[in-house]
Amino acid sequence: MKRFDNWPTLLSGYIDARRSVPFAWGSNDCCLFAADWVLLSTGHDIAQEWRGKYASAYKAQRFLKAGGGIEKLVERAGGERVATGLAQRGDLVAQDCGKGVALGVCIGSAAAFVSAEGIGFFPFSFGSIWRF
């Protein structure tokens, strides 16, 4: 799948629009934040198999475990695996946030992740990377 030509503008607008939207299981968690970006930038919904299937941490964990984890879900969705250290703006990134693996969106030398207060920006430590 290919990103729309105007994806850089879309990325800026997406991050601004989600900046103050707090974390919520099943609507604005790390998986859906990343999947919503892919949907906006490509028109392809990589979350169609899990969208609307959970609304709690417990159900999310059960779903992730059954699917083999976050990384397996992203790989099955068709992301092109990118070598460590080659992340570019707009790529999905996975990194351990201390409470497990979280998905975010690369915005350059940092990545945007969903937090309780909205979007948090963290230096990216080059975990797994996918390009859609």
N, C-alpha and C positions, 0 to 999 in steps of 0.2 A: 504494500500500500504506500502511496505517496502523499506527502503533505501538500496542502494547497499552497500556491505561490505566495500568498500573503501571510504565511504562518508567523513570521516575526512580529507583525502587527497584531495578529491574533493572540500570540503569547503574551505580549505586554498587556493587552486588554483583559485577557483571562486572569493573569496574576492580579491586576488591579481590582477586577470584579470580585475575586475570591479573598482578597486581602483581609477582610474582617468577618468572614463567614466561619463560625466556630466548628470544630470537629463534631461530627455526629455519625454514629454507626449507621451504615446503610444509606446515607445520603451525602455526607461529606467526610469520609474517612480517607486514608491514604490511597486505597485501591481505587475508589471512585474519583478522587481528585485527579489521579493519573489517567484513568480511563476517560474522564470527561475532557481532559486535554487532548487525548488522541482522537476522540470523537469530533471535537471542535476543529482540529487541525487536519483531519483526513476524511471525515464523514463516516468513519467506520467505528461502530460501537464494540470495543473489545470486552466490555463488561456485560454484554447481553446475557451471558449464562449465569451471572451472579447478581445482577441488578435487581433489587426488590426482594431478595431471598433472605435477608437478615436485617435486624435492627438493634442488635445488642452485641457486646463483646463476646459473649459466650457463643452465640450463633455464628458470628464471624469466624471465630477460632475453629469451630467445628467444620465450617465450610472450607476454610483454608487448609485444614488438615486433610480433609477428604480429597481436596484438589492437589495435594502434594506441596502446598506452600505458595507463597506469593510469587516466587520466581518461576515455578512451574506454570502458574496461571498466566503470567505474562508471556512465557515462551509459547504456550499453546495458543495464545491470542495472535501470534504471528509477528512479534517484535524481532527485529534483526539484532542479534547479540553483537555488541561492540566491545572491542578490546579495552581492557583496563587502561585508564589514562587518556582515552580518546573521546570522552563525553563532550557533546556539543549542545548548544542551546536547543531546547525542545526535546531532548532525549529523556526517557524515563530512567530513573536511577533508583537502586535499592541499596539501603545501607542500614546497618544495625543502629538503632537509636537508643539502645540500652534497655528497651522493653520488647525487643524483637525487631524484625526487619520491617522497615517502612518504605513505601514508594513515594518518590517525589519527582519533580520536573527540574532538569538542569536549566539554569538561567545564566550560565557562564562559569565563573569560578566557584559559584555556590549553587545550591539547589533549594527549591521551594518545597516545603512540606506542610501538611495541615497540622495545626496545633489547637489547643483549647481556645486560644484567643483569635485564631484565624491563621493566616499564612505565616510560617516562620522561615527564615532564611538561614541556612547553615552551610558552612564550608563542606564541600563534597569530598568525601574520603575515598572515592573511587572503589565502590563496591561493584555490583552488577549494573550493566548499562544496556539499554535497548533503544533502538531507533525505529520509529514507525513512520 
